[in-house]
Amino acid sequence: MAYTFGEDSISVQANASKASLLYIAIPFSEGWKAFVDGKPAKIIKTNGFGMGLLLPQGDHEIAFIYHTPFMRPGIVMMILGLICLVFLILRPKPGIRYKHTAPE
């Protein structure tokens, strides 16, 4: 078995002599997605901590890719919050009267 670690991914080349469970001692998280031979695979929470995949017999190329959960909705909410903040800063303040003078 050979493996490589990226910044937000793990690649594994495995040879299963029979149907097997591949266990990786990395904390299980909803942000991980797995692919076995290019097809999506279900990650199983294993030993109450890590991640596991059921592999059929044979040679397999496995990829785990991590995307931070709720990152996109968080970015959208941050942008909306900044827009609201700018609006609140730039709007006229209640109680402040502006004097209009008539041209002479």
Distance bins in CASP14 RR format, pairs under 12 A and 6 or more apart:
PFRMAT RR
TARGET T0000
AUTHOR 0000-0000-0000
RMODE 2
METHOD distances of the structure
MODEL  1
1 11 0 0 0 0 0 1 0 0 0 0 0
1 12 1 0 0 1 0 0 0 0 0 0 0
1 13 1 0 0 1 0 0 0 0 0 0 0
1 14 1 0 1 0 0 0 0 0 0 0 0
1 15 1 0 0 1 0 0 0 0 0 0 0
1 16 0 0 0 0 1 0 0 0 0 0 0
1 17 0 0 0 0 0 1 0 0 0 0 0
1 20 0 0 0 0 0 1 0 0 0 0 0
1 22 0 0 0 0 1 0 0 0 0 0 0
1 23 0 0 0 0 0 1 0 0 0 0 0
1 24 0 0 0 0 0 1 0 0 0 0 0
1 55 0 0 0 0 0 1 0 0 0 0 0
1 59 0 0 0 0 0 1 0 0 0 0 0
1 60 0 0 0 0 1 0 0 0 0 0 0
1 61 0 0 0 0 0 1 0 0 0 0 0
1 62 0 0 0 0 1 0 0 0 0 0 0
2 10 0 0 0 0 0 1 0 0 0 0 0
2 11 0 0 0 0 1 0 0 0 0 0 0
2 12 1 0 0 1 0 0 0 0 0 0 0
2 13 1 0 1 0 0 0 0 0 0 0 0
2 14 0 0 0 0 1 0 0 0 0 0 0
2 15 0 0 0 0 1 0 0 0 0 0 0
2 59 0 0 0 0 0 1 0 0 0 0 0
2 60 0 0 0 0 0 1 0 0 0 0 0
2 61 0 0 0 0 0 1 0 0 0 0 0
2 62 0 0 0 0 0 1 0 0 0 0 0
3 9 0 0 0 0 0 1 0 0 0 0 0
3 10 1 0 0 1 0 0 0 0 0 0 0
3 11 1 0 0 1 0 0 0 0 0 0 0
3 12 1 0 1 0 0 0 0 0 0 0 0
3 13 1 0 0 1 0 0 0 0 0 0 0
3 14 0 0 0 0 1 0 0 0 0 0 0
3 22 0 0 0 0 0 1 0 0 0 0 0
3 24 0 0 0 0 1 0 0 0 0 0 0
3 26 0 0 0 0 0 1 0 0 0 0 0
3 61 0 0 0 0 0 1 0 0 0 0 0
3 62 0 0 0 0 1 0 0 0 0 0 0
3 63 0 0 0 0 0 1 0 0 0 0 0
3 64 0 0 0 0 1 0 0 0 0 0 0
4 10 1 0 0 1 0 0 0 0 0 0 0
4 11 1 0 1 0 0 0 0 0 0 0 0
4 12 0 0 0 0 1 0 0 0 0 0 0
4 13 0 0 0 0 1 0 0 0 0 0 0
4 61 0 0 0 0 0 1 0 0 0 0 0
4 62 0 0 0 0 0 1 0 0 0 0 0
4 63 0 0 0 0 0 1 0 0 0 0 0
4 64 0 0 0 0 0 1 0 0 0 0 0
5 11 0 0 0 0 1 0 0 0 0 0 0
5 12 0 0 0 0 0 1 0 0 0 0 0
5 24 0 0 0 0 0 1 0 0 0 0 0
5 26 0 0 0 0 1 0 0 0 0 0 0
5 63 0 0 0 0 0 1 0 0 0 0 0
5 64 0 0 0 0 1 0 0 0 0 0 0
5 66 0 0 0 0 0 1 0 0 0 0 0
6 12 0 0 0 0 0 1 0 0 0 0 0
6 63 0 0 0 0 0 1 0 0 0 0 0
6 64 0 0 0 0 1 0 0 0 0 0 0
6 65 0 0 0 0 1 0 0 0 0 0 0
6 66 0 0 0 0 1 0 0 0 0 0 0
7 65 0 0 0 0 0 1 0 0 0 0 0
7 66 0 0 0 0 1 0 0 0 0 0 0
8 26 0 0 0 0 0 1 0 0 0 0 0
8 29 0 0 0 0 0 1 0 0 0 0 0
8 31 0 0 0 0 1 0 0 0 0 0 0
8 32 0 0 0 0 1 0 0 0 0 0 0
8 33 0 0 0 0 0 1 0 0 0 0 0
8 63 0 0 0 0 0 1 0 0 0 0 0
8 64 0 0 0 0 1 0 0 0 0 0 0
8 65 1 0 0 1 0 0 0 0 0 0 0
8 66 1 0 1 0 0 0 0 0 0 0 0
8 67 1 0 0 1 0 0 0 0 0 0 0
8 68 0 0 0 0 1 0 0 0 0 0 0
8 71 0 0 0 0 0 1 0 0 0 0 0
9 26 0 0 0 0 0 1 0 0 0 0 0
9 31 0 0 0 0 0 1 0 0 0 0 0
9 32 0 0 0 0 1 0 0 0 0 0 0
9 33 0 0 0 0 1 0 0 0 0 0 0
9 34 0 0 0 0 0 1 0 0 0 0 0
9 35 0 0 0 0 0 1 0 0 0 0 0
9 62 0 0 0 0 0 1 0 0 0 0 0
9 63 1 0 0 1 0 0 0 0 0 0 0
9 64 1 0 0 1 0 0 0 0 0 0 0
9 65 1 0 1 0 0 0 0 0 0 0 0
9 66 1 0 0 1 0 0 0 0 0 0 0
9 67 0 0 0 0 0 1 0 0 0 0 0
10 22 0 0 0 0 0 1 0 0 0 0 0
10 24 1 0 0 1 0 0 0 0 0 0 0
10 25 0 0 0 0 0 1 0 0 0 0 0
10 26 1 0 0 1 0 0 0 0 0 0 0
10 32 0 0 0 0 1 0 0 0 0 0 0
10 33 0 0 0 0 0 1 0 0 0 0 0
10 34 0 0 0 0 1 0 0 0 0 0 0
10 35 0 0 0 0 0 1 0 0 0 0 0
10 43 0 0 0 0 0 1 0 0 0 0 0
10 51 0 0 0 0 1 0 0 0 0 0 0
10 52 0 0 0 0 0 1 0 0 0 0 0
10 53 0 0 0 0 0 1 0 0 0 0 0
10 61 0 0 0 0 0 1 0 0 0 0 0
10 62 0 0 0 0 1 0 0 0 0 0 0
10 63 1 0 0 1 0 0 0 0 0 0 0
10 64 1 0 1 0 0 0 0 0 0 0 0
10 65 0 0 0 0 1 0 0 0 0 0 0
10 66 0 0 0 0 1 0 0 0 0 0 0
11 24 0 0 0 0 0 1 0 0 0 0 0
11 34 0 0 0 0 0 1 0 0 0 0 0
11 35 0 0 0 0 1 0 0 0 0 0 0
11 36 0 0 0 0 0 1 0 0 0 0 0
11 38 0 0 0 0 0 1 0 0 0 0 0
11 60 0 0 0 0 0 1 0 0 0 0 0
11 61 1 0 0 1 0 0 0 0 0 0 0
11 62 1 0 0 1 0 0 0 0 0 0 0
11 63 1 0 1 0 0 0 0 0 0 0 0
11 64 1 0 0 1 0 0 0 0 0 0 0
11 65 0 0 0 0 1 0 0 0 0 0 0
12 22 1 0 0 1 0 0 0 0 0 0 0
12 23 0 0 0 0 0 1 0 0 0 0 0
12 24 1 0 0 1 0 0 0 0 0 0 0
12 26 0 0 0 0 0 1 0 0 0 0 0
12 34 0 0 0 0 1 0 0 0 0 0 0
12 35 0 0 0 0 0 1 0 0 0 0 0
12 36 0 0 0 0 1 0 0 0 0 0 0
12 37 0 0 0 0 0 1 0 0 0 0 0
12 41 0 0 0 0 0 1 0 0 0 0 0
12 51 0 0 0 0 0 1 0 0 0 0 0
12 52 0 0 0 0 0 1 0 0 0 0 0
12 53 0 0 0 0 1 0 0 0 0 0 0
12 55 0 0 0 0 1 0 0 0 0 0 0
12 59 0 0 0 0 0 1 0 0 0 0 0
12 60 1 0 0 1 0 0 0 0 0 0 0
12 61 1 0 0 1 0 0 0 0 0 0 0
12 62 1 0 1 0 0 0 0 0 0 0 0
12 63 1 0 0 1 0 0 0 0 0 0 0
12 64 1 0 0 1 0 0 0 0 0 0 0
13 22 0 0 0 0 0 1 0 0 0 0 0
13 36 0 0 0 0 0 1 0 0 0 0 0
13 37 0 0 0 0 0 1 0 0 0 0 0
13 55 0 0 0 0 0 1 0 0 0 0 0
13 58 0 0 0 0 0 1 0 0 0 0 0
13 59 1 0 0 1 0 0 0 0 0 0 0
13 60 1 0 0 1 0 0 0 0 0 0 0
13 61 1 0 1 0 0 0 0 0 0 0 0
13 62 1 0 0 1 0 0 0 0 0 0 0
13 63 0 0 0 0 0 1 0 0 0 0 0
14 20 0 0 0 0 1 0 0 0 0 0 0
14 21 0 0 0 0 0 1 0 0 0 0 0
14 22 1 0 0 1 0 0 0 0 0 0 0
14 23 0 0 0 0 0 1 0 0 0 0 0
14 24 0 0 0 0 0 1 0 0 0 0 0
14 36 0 0 0 0 1 0 0 0 0 0 0
14 37 0 0 0 0 0 1 0 0 0 0 0
14 52 0 0 0 0 0 1 0 0 0 0 0
14 53 0 0 0 0 1 0 0 0 0 0 0
14 54 0 0 0 0 0 1 0 0 0 0 0
14 55 1 0 0 1 0 0 0 0 0 0 0
14 56 0 0 0 0 0 1 0 0 0 0 0
14 57 0 0 0 0 0 1 0 0 0 0 0
14 58 0 0 0 0 1 0 0 0 0 0 0
14 59 1 0 0 1 0 0 0 0 0 0 0
14 60 1 0 1 0 0 0 0 0 0 0 0
14 61 0 0 0 0 1 0 0 0 0 0 0
14 62 1 0 0 1 0 0 0 0 0 0 0
14 63 0 0 0 0 0 1 0 0 0 0 0
15 22 0 0 0 0 0 1 0 0 0 0 0
15 55 0 0 0 0 1 0 0 0 0 0 0
15 56 0 0 0 0 0 1 0 0 0 0 0
15 57 0 0 0 0 1 0 0 0 0 0 0
15 58 1 0 0 1 0 0 0 0 0 0 0
15 59 1 0 1 0 0 0 0 0 0 0 0
15 60 1 0 0 1 0 0 0 0 0 0 0
15 61 0 0 0 0 0 1 0 0 0 0 0
15 62 0 0 0 0 0 1 0 0 0 0 0
16 22 1 0 0 1 0 0 0 0 0 0 0
16 36 0 0 0 0 0 1 0 0 0 0 0
16 37 0 0 0 0 0 1 0 0 0 0 0
16 53 0 0 0 0 0 1 0 0 0 0 0
16 54 0 0 0 0 1 0 0 0 0 0 0
16 55 1 0 1 0 0 0 0 0 0 0 0
16 56 1 0 0 1 0 0 0 0 0 0 0
16 57 1 0 1 0 0 0 0 0 0 0 0
16 58 1 0 1 0 0 0 0 0 0 0 0
16 59 0 0 0 0 1 0 0 0 0 0 0
16 60 1 0 0 1 0 0 0 0 0 0 0
16 62 0 0 0 0 0 1 0 0 0 0 0
17 55 0 0 0 0 0 1 0 0 0 0 0
17 56 0 0 0 0 0 1 0 0 0 0 0
17 57 1 0 0 1 0 0 0 0 0 0 0
17 58 1 0 0 1 0 0 0 0 0 0 0
17 59 0 0 0 0 0 1 0 0 0 0 0
17 60 0 0 0 0 0 1 0 0 0 0 0
18 54 0 0 0 0 0 1 0 0 0 0 0
18 55 0 0 0 0 1 0 0 0 0 0 0
18 56 0 0 0 0 1 0 0 0 0 0 0
18 57 1 0 1 0 0 0 0 0 0 0 0
18 58 0 0 0 0 1 0 0 0 0 0 0
19 53 0 0 0 0 0 1 0 0 0 0 0
19 54 1 0 0 1 0 0 0 0 0 0 0
19 55 1 0 0 1 0 0 0 0 0 0 0
19 56 1 0 1 0 0 0 0 0 0 0 0
19 57 1 0 1 0 0 0 0 0 0 0 0
19 58 0 0 0 0 1 0 0 0 0 0 0
19 60 0 0 0 0 0 1 0 0 0 0 0
20 36 0 0 0 0 0 1 0 0 0 0 0
20 52 0 0 0 0 0 1 0 0 0 0 0
20 53 0 0 0 0 1 0 0 0 0 0 0
20 54 1 0 0 1 0 0 0 0 0 0 0
20 55 1 0 1 0 0 0 0 0 0 0 0
20 56 0 0 0 0 1 0 0 0 0 0 0
20 57 1 0 0 1 0 0 0 0 0 0 0
20 58 0 0 0 0 1 0 0 0 0 0 0
20 60 0 0 0 0 1 0 0 0 0 0 0
20 62 0 0 0 0 0 1 0 0 0 0 0
21 43 0 0 0 0 0 1 0 0 0 0 0
21 44 1 0 0 1 0 0 0 0 0 0 0
21 46 1 0 0 1 0 0 0 0 0 0 0
21 47 0 0 0 0 0 1 0 0 0 0 0
21 50 0 0 0 0 0 1 0 0 0 0 0
21 51 0 0 0 0 0 1 0 0 0 0 0
21 52 1 0 0 1 0 0 0 0 0 0 0
21 53 1 0 0 1 0 0 0 0 0 0 0
21 54 1 0 1 0 0 0 0 0 0 0 0
21 55 1 0 0 1 0 0 0 0 0 0 0
21 56 0 0 0 0 0 1 0 0 0 0 0
22 34 0 0 0 0 1 0 0 0 0 0 0
22 36 0 0 0 0 1 0 0 0 0 0 0
22 41 0 0 0 0 1 0 0 0 0 0 0
22 43 0 0 0 0 0 1 0 0 0 0 0
22 44 0 0 0 0 1 0 0 0 0 0 0
22 46 0 0 0 0 1 0 0 0 0 0 0
22 50 0 0 0 0 0 1 0 0 0 0 0
22 51 0 0 0 0 1 0 0 0 0 0 0
22 52 1 0 1 0 0 0 0 0 0 0 0
22 53 1 0 1 0 0 0 0 0 0 0 0
22 54 1 0 0 1 0 0 0 0 0 0 0
22 55 1 0 1 0 0 0 0 0 0 0 0
22 56 0 0 0 0 0 1 0 0 0 0 0
22 60 0 0 0 0 1 0 0 0 0 0 0
22 61 0 0 0 0 0 1 0 0 0 0 0
22 62 1 0 0 1 0 0 0 0 0 0 0
22 64 0 0 0 0 0 1 0 0 0 0 0
23 43 0 0 0 0 0 1 0 0 0 0 0
23 44 0 0 0 0 1 0 0 0 0 0 0
23 45 0 0 0 0 0 1 0 0 0 0 0
23 46 1 0 1 0 0 0 0 0 0 0 0
23 47 1 0 0 1 0 0 0 0 0 0 0
23 48 0 0 0 0 0 1 0 0 0 0 0
23 49 0 0 0 0 1 0 0 0 0 0 0
23 50 1 0 0 1 0 0 0 0 0 0 0
23 51 1 0 0 1 0 0 0 0 0 0 0
23 52 1 0 1 0 0 0 0 0 0 0 0
23 53 0 0 0 0 1 0 0 0 0 0 0
23 54 0 0 0 0 0 1 0 0 0 0 0
23 55 0 0 0 0 0 1 0 0 0 0 0
23 62 0 0 0 0 0 1 0 0 0 0 0
24 32 0 0 0 0 1 0 0 0 0 0 0
24 34 0 0 0 0 1 0 0 0 0 0 0
24 43 0 0 0 0 1 0 0 0 0 0 0
24 44 0 0 0 0 0 1 0 0 0 0 0
24 45 0 0 0 0 0 1 0 0 0 0 0
24 46 0 0 0 0 1 0 0 0 0 0 0
24 47 0 0 0 0 0 1 0 0 0 0 0
24 49 0 0 0 0 0 1 0 0 0 0 0
24 50 1 0 0 1 0 0 0 0 0 0 0
24 51 1 0 1 0 0 0 0 0 0 0 0
24 52 1 0 0 1 0 0 0 0 0 0 0
24 53 0 0 0 0 1 0 0 0 0 0 0
24 62 0 0 0 0 1 0 0 0 0 0 0
24 63 0 0 0 0 0 1 0 0 0 0 0
24 64 1 0 0 1 0 0 0 0 0 0 0
24 66 0 0 0 0 0 1 0 0 0 0 0
25 46 0 0 0 0 1 0 0 0 0 0 0
25 47 0 0 0 0 1 0 0 0 0 0 0
25 48 0 0 0 0 0 1 0 0 0 0 0
25 49 1 0 0 1 0 0 0 0 0 0 0
25 50 1 0 1 0 0 0 0 0 0 0 0
25 51 0 0 0 0 1 0 0 0 0 0 0
25 52 0 0 0 0 1 0 0 0 0 0 0
26 32 1 0 0 1 0 0 0 0 0 0 0
26 34 0 0 0 0 0 1 0 0 0 0 0
26 43 0 0 0 0 0 1 0 0 0 0 0
26 45 0 0 0 0 0 1 0 0 0 0 0
26 46 0 0 0 0 0 1 0 0 0 0 0
26 47 0 0 0 0 0 1 0 0 0 0 0
26 49 0 0 0 0 1 0 0 0 0 0 0
26 50 1 0 0 1 0 0 0 0 0 0 0
26 51 1 0 1 0 0 0 0 0 0 0 0
26 52 0 0 0 0 1 0 0 0 0 0 0
26 64 1 0 0 1 0 0 0 0 0 0 0
26 66 0 0 0 0 1 0 0 0 0 0 0
27 43 0 0 0 0 0 1 0 0 0 0 0
27 45 0 0 0 0 1 0 0 0 0 0 0
27 46 0 0 0 0 0 1 0 0 0 0 0
27 47 0 0 0 0 0 1 0 0 0 0 0
27 48 0 0 0 0 1 0 0 0 0 0 0
27 49 1 0 0 1 0 0 0 0 0 0 0
27 50 1 0 0 1 0 0 0 0 0 0 0
27 51 1 0 0 1 0 0 0 0 0 0 0
27 52 0 0 0 0 0 1 0 0 0 0 0
27 66 0 0 0 0 0 1 0 0 0 0 0
28 34 0 0 0 0 0 1 0 0 0 0 0
28 42 0 0 0 0 0 1 0 0 0 0 0
28 43 1 0 0 1 0 0 0 0 0 0 0
28 44 0 0 0 0 1 0 0 0 0 0 0
28 45 1 0 1 0 0 0 0 0 0 0 0
28 46 1 0 0 1 0 0 0 0 0 0 0
28 47 0 0 0 0 1 0 0 0 0 0 0
28 48 1 0 0 1 0 0 0 0 0 0 0
28 49 1 0 0 1 0 0 0 0 0 0 0
28 50 1 0 1 0 0 0 0 0 0 0 0
28 51 1 0 1 0 0 0 0 0 0 0 0
28 52 0 0 0 0 1 0 0 0 0 0 0
28 53 0 0 0 0 0 1 0 0 0 0 0
28 64 0 0 0 0 0 1 0 0 0 0 0
28 66 0 0 0 0 0 1 0 0 0 0 0
29 43 0 0 0 0 1 0 0 0 0 0 0
29 45 0 0 0 0 1 0 0 0 0 0 0
29 49 0 0 0 0 0 1 0 0 0 0 0
29 50 0 0 0 0 1 0 0 0 0 0 0
29 51 0 0 0 0 1 0 0 0 0 0 0
29 64 0 0 0 0 0 1 0 0 0 0 0
29 65 0 0 0 0 0 1 0 0 0 0 0
29 66 1 0 0 1 0 0 0 0 0 0 0
29 67 0 0 0 0 0 1 0 0 0 0 0
29 68 0 0 0 0 1 0 0 0 0 0 0
29 69 1 0 0 1 0 0 0 0 0 0 0
29 70 0 0 0 0 0 1 0 0 0 0 0
30 43 0 0 0 0 1 0 0 0 0 0 0
30 45 0 0 0 0 0 1 0 0 0 0 0
30 51 0 0 0 0 0 1 0 0 0 0 0
30 66 0 0 0 0 0 1 0 0 0 0 0
30 67 0 0 0 0 1 0 0 0 0 0 0
30 68 0 0 0 0 0 1 0 0 0 0 0
30 69 1 0 1 0 0 0 0 0 0 0 0
30 70 0 0 0 0 1 0 0 0 0 0 0
30 71 0 0 0 0 0 1 0 0 0 0 0
31 43 0 0 0 0 1 0 0 0 0 0 0
31 51 0 0 0 0 0 1 0 0 0 0 0
31 64 0 0 0 0 1 0 0 0 0 0 0
31 65 0 0 0 0 1 0 0 0 0 0 0
31 66 1 0 1 0 0 0 0 0 0 0 0
31 67 1 0 1 0 0 0 0 0 0 0 0
31 68 1 0 0 1 0 0 0 0 0 0 0
31 69 1 0 1 0 0 0 0 0 0 0 0
31 70 0 0 0 0 1 0 0 0 0 0 0
31 71 0 0 0 0 1 0 0 0 0 0 0
32 40 0 0 0 0 0 1 0 0 0 0 0
32 41 0 0 0 0 0 1 0 0 0 0 0
32 42 0 0 0 0 0 1 0 0 0 0 0
32 43 1 0 1 0 0 0 0 0 0 0 0
32 44 0 0 0 0 0 1 0 0 0 0 0
32 45 0 0 0 0 0 1 0 0 0 0 0
32 50 0 0 0 0 1 0 0 0 0 0 0
32 51 1 0 0 1 0 0 0 0 0 0 0
32 52 0 0 0 0 0 1 0 0 0 0 0
32 53 0 0 0 0 0 1 0 0 0 0 0
32 62 0 0 0 0 0 1 0 0 0 0 0
32 63 0 0 0 0 0 1 0 0 0 0 0
32 64 1 0 1 0 0 0 0 0 0 0 0
32 65 1 0 0 1 0 0 0 0 0 0 0
32 66 1 0 1 0 0 0 0 0 0 0 0
32 67 0 0 0 0 1 0 0 0 0 0 0
32 68 0 0 0 0 0 1 0 0 0 0 0
32 69 0 0 0 0 1 0 0 0 0 0 0
33 39 0 0 0 0 0 1 0 0 0 0 0
33 40 1 0 0 1 0 0 0 0 0 0 0
33 41 0 0 0 0 1 0 0 0 0 0 0
33 42 0 0 0 0 0 1 0 0 0 0 0
33 43 1 0 0 1 0 0 0 0 0 0 0
33 51 0 0 0 0 0 1 0 0 0 0 0
33 53 0 0 0 0 0 1 0 0 0 0 0
33 62 0 0 0 0 0 1 0 0 0 0 0
33 63 0 0 0 0 1 0 0 0 0 0 0
33 64 1 0 0 1 0 0 0 0 0 0 0
33 65 1 0 1 0 0 0 0 0 0 0 0
33 66 1 0 0 1 0 0 0 0 0 0 0
33 67 1 0 0 1 0 0 0 0 0 0 0
33 69 0 0 0 0 0 1 0 0 0 0 0
34 40 1 0 0 1 0 0 0 0 0 0 0
34 41 1 0 1 0 0 0 0 0 0 0 0
34 42 1 0 0 1 0 0 0 0 0 0 0
34 43 1 0 1 0 0 0 0 0 0 0 0
34 44 0 0 0 0 1 0 0 0 0 0 0
34 51 1 0 0 1 0 0 0 0 0 0 0
34 52 0 0 0 0 1 0 0 0 0 0 0
34 53 1 0 1 0 0 0 0 0 0 0 0
34 54 0 0 0 0 0 1 0 0 0 0 0
34 55 0 0 0 0 0 1 0 0 0 0 0
34 60 0 0 0 0 0 1 0 0 0 0 0
34 61 0 0 0 0 0 1 0 0 0 0 0
34 62 1 0 0 1 0 0 0 0 0 0 0
34 63 1 0 0 1 0 0 0 0 0 0 0
34 64 1 0 1 0 0 0 0 0 0 0 0
34 65 1 0 0 1 0 0 0 0 0 0 0
34 66 0 0 0 0 0 1 0 0 0 0 0
35 41 1 0 0 1 0 0 0 0 0 0 0
35 42 0 0 0 0 0 1 0 0 0 0 0
35 43 0 0 0 0 0 1 0 0 0 0 0
35 53 0 0 0 0 1 0 0 0 0 0 0
35 60 0 0 0 0 0 1 0 0 0 0 0
35 61 0 0 0 0 1 0 0 0 0 0 0
35 62 1 0 0 1 0 0 0 0 0 0 0
35 63 1 0 1 0 0 0 0 0 0 0 0
35 64 0 0 0 0 1 0 0 0 0 0 0
35 65 1 0 0 1 0 0 0 0 0 0 0
36 42 0 0 0 0 1 0 0 0 0 0 0
36 43 0 0 0 0 0 1 0 0 0 0 0
36 52 0 0 0 0 0 1 0 0 0 0 0
36 53 1 0 0 1 0 0 0 0 0 0 0
36 54 0 0 0 0 1 0 0 0 0 0 0
36 55 1 0 0 1 0 0 0 0 0 0 0
36 56 0 0 0 0 1 0 0 0 0 0 0
36 58 0 0 0 0 0 1 0 0 0 0 0
36 59 0 0 0 0 0 1 0 0 0 0 0
36 60 1 0 1 0 0 0 0 0 0 0 0
36 61 1 0 0 1 0 0 0 0 0 0 0
36 62 1 0 1 0 0 0 0 0 0 0 0
36 63 0 0 0 0 1 0 0 0 0 0 0
36 64 0 0 0 0 0 1 0 0 0 0 0
37 53 0 0 0 0 0 1 0 0 0 0 0
37 55 0 0 0 0 1 0 0 0 0 0 0
37 56 0 0 0 0 1 0 0 0 0 0 0
37 58 0 0 0 0 1 0 0 0 0 0 0
37 59 0 0 0 0 1 0 0 0 0 0 0
37 60 1 0 1 0 0 0 0 0 0 0 0
37 61 1 0 1 0 0 0 0 0 0 0 0
37 62 0 0 0 0 1 0 0 0 0 0 0
37 63 0 0 0 0 1 0 0 0 0 0 0
38 60 0 0 0 0 1 0 0 0 0 0 0
38 61 1 0 0 1 0 0 0 0 0 0 0
38 62 0 0 0 0 1 0 0 0 0 0 0
38 63 1 0 0 1 0 0 0 0 0 0 0
38 65 0 0 0 0 0 1 0 0 0 0 0
39 53 0 0 0 0 0 1 0 0 0 0 0
39 56 0 0 0 0 0 1 0 0 0 0 0
39 60 0 0 0 0 0 1 0 0 0 0 0
39 61 0 0 0 0 0 1 0 0 0 0 0
39 62 0 0 0 0 0 1 0 0 0 0 0
39 63 0 0 0 0 0 1 0 0 0 0 0
40 53 0 0 0 0 0 1 0 0 0 0 0
40 62 0 0 0 0 0 1 0 0 0 0 0
40 63 0 0 0 0 0 1 0 0 0 0 0
40 64 0 0 0 0 0 1 0 0 0 0 0
40 65 0 0 0 0 0 1 0 0 0 0 0
41 51 0 0 0 0 0 1 0 0 0 0 0
41 52 0 0 0 0 1 0 0 0 0 0 0
41 53 1 0 1 0 0 0 0 0 0 0 0
41 54 1 0 0 1 0 0 0 0 0 0 0
41 55 0 0 0 0 1 0 0 0 0 0 0
41 56 0 0 0 0 0 1 0 0 0 0 0
41 60 0 0 0 0 1 0 0 0 0 0 0
41 61 0 0 0 0 0 1 0 0 0 0 0
41 62 1 0 0 1 0 0 0 0 0 0 0
41 63 0 0 0 0 1 0 0 0 0 0 0
41 64 0 0 0 0 1 0 0 0 0 0 0
41 65 0 0 0 0 0 1 0 0 0 0 0
42 51 0 0 0 0 0 1 0 0 0 0 0
42 52 0 0 0 0 1 0 0 0 0 0 0
42 53 1 0 0 1 0 0 0 0 0 0 0
42 54 1 0 0 1 0 0 0 0 0 0 0
42 55 0 0 0 0 0 1 0 0 0 0 0
43 50 0 0 0 0 1 0 0 0 0 0 0
43 51 1 0 1 0 0 0 0 0 0 0 0
43 52 1 0 0 1 0 0 0 0 0 0 0
43 53 1 0 0 1 0 0 0 0 0 0 0
43 54 0 0 0 0 1 0 0 0 0 0 0
43 62 0 0 0 0 0 1 0 0 0 0 0
43 63 0 0 0 0 0 1 0 0 0 0 0
43 64 1 0 0 1 0 0 0 0 0 0 0
43 65 0 0 0 0 0 1 0 0 0 0 0
43 66 0 0 0 0 0 1 0 0 0 0 0
44 50 0 0 0 0 1 0 0 0 0 0 0
44 51 1 0 0 1 0 0 0 0 0 0 0
44 52 1 0 1 0 0 0 0 0 0 0 0
44 53 1 0 0 1 0 0 0 0 0 0 0
44 54 1 0 0 1 0 0 0 0 0 0 0
44 55 0 0 0 0 0 1 0 0 0 0 0
45 51 1 0 0 1 0 0 0 0 0 0 0
45 52 1 0 0 1 0 0 0 0 0 0 0
45 53 0 0 0 0 0 1 0 0 0 0 0
46 52 1 0 1 0 0 0 0 0 0 0 0
46 53 0 0 0 0 1 0 0 0 0 0 0
46 54 0 0 0 0 0 1 0 0 0 0 0
50 64 0 0 0 0 0 1 0 0 0 0 0
51 62 0 0 0 0 0 1 0 0 0 0 0
51 64 1 0 0 1 0 0 0 0 0 0 0
51 66 0 0 0 0 0 1 0 0 0 0 0
52 62 0 0 0 0 0 1 0 0 0 0 0
52 64 0 0 0 0 1 0 0 0 0 0 0
53 60 0 0 0 0 1 0 0 0 0 0 0
53 62 1 0 0 1 0 0 0 0 0 0 0
53 63 0 0 0 0 0 1 0 0 0 0 0
53 64 0 0 0 0 1 0 0 0 0 0 0
54 60 0 0 0 0 0 1 0 0 0 0 0
54 62 0 0 0 0 0 1 0 0 0 0 0
55 61 0 0 0 0 0 1 0 0 0 0 0
55 62 1 0 0 1 0 0 0 0 0 0 0
68 74 0 0 0 0 1 0 0 0 0 0 0
68 75 0 0 0 0 0 1 0 0 0 0 0
70 76 0 0 0 0 0 1 0 0 0 0 0
70 77 0 0 0 0 1 0 0 0 0 0 0
70 78 0 0 0 0 0 1 0 0 0 0 0
71 77 0 0 0 0 0 1 0 0 0 0 0
71 78 0 0 0 0 0 1 0 0 0 0 0
72 78 0 0 0 0 0 1 0 0 0 0 0
72 79 0 0 0 0 0 1 0 0 0 0 0
73 79 0 0 0 0 0 1 0 0 0 0 0
73 80 0 0 0 0 0 1 0 0 0 0 0
74 80 0 0 0 0 1 0 0 0 0 0 0
74 81 0 0 0 0 0 1 0 0 0 0 0
75 81 0 0 0 0 0 1 0 0 0 0 0
75 82 0 0 0 0 0 1 0 0 0 0 0
76 82 0 0 0 0 0 1 0 0 0 0 0
76 83 0 0 0 0 0 1 0 0 0 0 0
77 83 0 0 0 0 0 1 0 0 0 0 0
77 84 0 0 0 0 0 1 0 0 0 0 0
78 84 0 0 0 0 0 1 0 0 0 0 0
78 85 0 0 0 0 0 1 0 0 0 0 0
79 85 0 0 0 0 0 1 0 0 0 0 0
79 86 0 0 0 0 0 1 0 0 0 0 0
80 86 0 0 0 0 0 1 0 0 0 0 0
80 87 0 0 0 0 0 1 0 0 0 0 0
81 87 0 0 0 0 1 0 0 0 0 0 0
81 88 0 0 0 0 1 0 0 0 0 0 0
81 89 0 0 0 0 0 1 0 0 0 0 0
82 88 0 0 0 0 0 1 0 0 0 0 0
82 89 0 0 0 0 0 1 0 0 0 0 0
83 89 0 0 0 0 0 1 0 0 0 0 0
83 90 0 0 0 0 0 1 0 0 0 0 0
84 90 0 0 0 0 0 1 0 0 0 0 0
84 91 0 0 0 0 0 1 0 0 0 0 0
85 91 0 0 0 0 0 1 0 0 0 0 0
88 94 0 0 0 0 0 1 0 0 0 0 0
92 98 0 0 0 0 1 0 0 0 0 0 0
END
